[in-house]
């Protein structure tokens, strides 16, 4: 969120200095995200008014990545269910009428690597994904003034026209509404399978994505646990992620684990982001599990605040904080 | 006022509401506010067990509604007993919704392990609310172990199918008039909950139907009204169905029945 705001402000001609206590890149929730840009899949966590801003975000990511600086792909996402969980697709489709029903032949056409293992699915052609770490490195490289320092926004507000506070969980001391929601994810190397787009595996107890990345790497995640104290991934979560992975394709049983990691997502009670302003300090926080999906439009709203311009996005995001 | 009393505690409503799977803590709070349930079920989840997830727990406590911890996710009697003991510590109540899963796909309760665990927990001074199938013999045995409340399923958890076997549920009601009976699980629409109340059940426990609804708070309110309506209908004496029509308005110009139409 902070990097994206800084990038947009700098691109708009503002002189930006970015501070981060952990350095660049920081070891925060964004760096441990899956990079899914899946508005339809996430709309069950958000009001429908957020759908258009989500697609605006996808367009922004596409523009930024246009020179091939990092992986951005908009090949849609495929939702699959085992026969016994077929009803989950029908329930999902109730909330996403745009989803195309896919049969065995269509699934084979979209993802031949799955070897006809699935007969029922939904296809959401407009969804996209990016490589989050590469995207963040790109933003970092393009920022001119970076300082590794832990600072209190209030202490430096006298030295700058505006201070953007995008510290996530670090703001919890002064923002009692913020809570942490733990997300765990797994990265494996599987040379025996090719997937061309993210696959969401529908299951009564998990809602998991398998996101293909360059070099036969697959990211699977993420869990959603109301806990903020323990930053390490739990054995139970690792088992759940791995077993779901193997049910998608048996070749995952022989895949190699590259990383199991966990992040704490800053979240407000309604699980929706807020932008608030007090004097020249603008706070932007609470992106929950939608960091990459919403950070471009959040940053655009921050820019609108700095430039004192109001737009529909501004009203949607900024005025939430004043309810 | 026709209020339900459970183990000496008077409850304000016959709707028991689960607290899992809501889109956000705010959505949960709004649903509780709209439904004003008599009881909230809470699971001893990983976050609570670790002493975390305090924000969630603060919301629940703020409503001052009795809580019923459950042993969701347990697959053996021993596991359920251990979870119940941990729940007693964490939530400070000896009430426990005893859930021992026997089949992972239907989440059907294991009747044998349920009976074992119920027996152990009653000896340990718990008030046991067993989540069970609608089996008559199992009900008899649970009552014999000391259960005064039974919670047969309407349909598998989260399925939203309603009352799969009204015959079996009615039989339990007829056979055990003194036992508190709660339909637990499988409810999808308010009409399902009303149907359970109309056959004389004392309460309905549901979660997914509200948590996963497009507007959880509005749906919670709808369930609350349906349960009240179903209870009022049961107490009012529902007429028995019959094959032929009975005119609801007497016709003074037709004093004799038209035999010829038969």
Interface residues (C-beta under 8 A of the other chain):
Chain A: X44 X45 X84 X91 X95 X179 X204 X225 X226 X227 X228 X229 X230 X234 X236 X267 X269 X270 X271 X272
Chain B: X23 X24 X25 X26 X27 X29 X45 X46 X47 X50 X51 X52 X53 X55 X56 X105 X158 X212 X214
